[in-house]
């Protein structure tokens, strides 16, 4: 799957950051989504407007993983967030 470079968080999605994780709530569907430490790191980057390349670098630096591993994990997470309507690919 081809991935966008930038993503935005829809207004109807709220995030609560906890110690080492985060919880997302989609206000329209009332669905909760729990993020582990890795996904919470990505979410914080998304909230700051980081693009995909910057998110990969953030994962590499924070979790000391290879860029290919970080890229693959990021793409899986982004696909899941997009499918659940918790994230929107920017134009």
C-alpha positions in Angstrom: 0.0 0.0 0.0 1.2 3.5 -0.8 1.2 5.7 2.2 0.7 9.4 2.4 3.4 11.7 3.7 1.3 13.6 6.1 -1.7 12.9 8.2 -4.2 14.9 10.3 -6.2 14.0 13.4 -9.9 14.5 12.8 -11.7 17.0 15.2 -13.9 14.2 16.5 -10.9 12.2 17.8 -9.8 12.9 21.4 -6.6 11.6 23.0 -5.7 11.1 26.6 -1.9 10.6 27.2 -1.1 8.3 30.1 2.2 7.0 31.4 3.8 5.2 28.5 0.5 4.9 26.5 -2.5 6.8 25.2 -6.2 6.2 24.7 -8.1 7.6 21.7 -11.8 8.2 21.6 -13.7 8.7 18.4 -16.6 10.9 19.5 -18.9 9.9 16.6 -18.5 6.1 17.0 -17.8 6.2 20.7 -15.0 3.6 20.1 -11.9 3.6 22.3 -8.5 2.7 21.0 -5.6 2.0 23.3 -2.1 2.8 22.1 1.0 1.1 23.6 4.2 3.1 24.1 5.4 2.9 20.5 2.0 3.9 19.1 1.7 6.7 21.7 5.0 8.0 20.5 3.7 8.1 16.9 0.5 9.7 18.0 2.3 12.5 19.8 4.3 13.1 16.6 1.1 13.1 14.5 -0.3 15.7 16.9 2.8 17.8 16.4 2.3 17.6 12.6 5.3 15.3 11.9 5.4 13.8 8.4 6.0 10.0 7.8 9.8 10.3 7.4 10.0 12.3 10.7 7.9 9.7 12.4 10.2 6.9 11.2 13.2 8.8 12.5 11.4 9.4 15.9 10.9 5.6 16.3 14.5 4.8 15.3 15.8 7.3 17.8 13.4 6.6 20.7 13.3 2.8 20.5 16.7 2.0 18.9 15.3 0.0 16.0 16.4 -0.3 12.4 14.7 2.1 10.0 13.2 -0.7 8.0 11.6 -2.2 11.2 10.3 1.3 12.2 8.9 1.9 8.8 7.1 -1.4 8.6 5.6 -1.0 12.1 4.6 2.6 11.4 2.8 1.6 8.2 0.9 -1.1 10.0 -0.2 1.4 12.7 -1.1 4.1 10.2 -3.2 1.6 8.2 -5.0 0.6 11.4 -5.7 4.2 12.5 -6.9 5.1 9.0 -9.2 2.1 8.9 -10.7 3.0 12.3 -11.2 6.7 11.1 -8.9 7.9 13.9 -6.6 9.5 11.3 -7.0 11.1 7.9 -4.4 11.2 5.1 -3.6 14.8 4.3 -4.0 16.0 0.6 
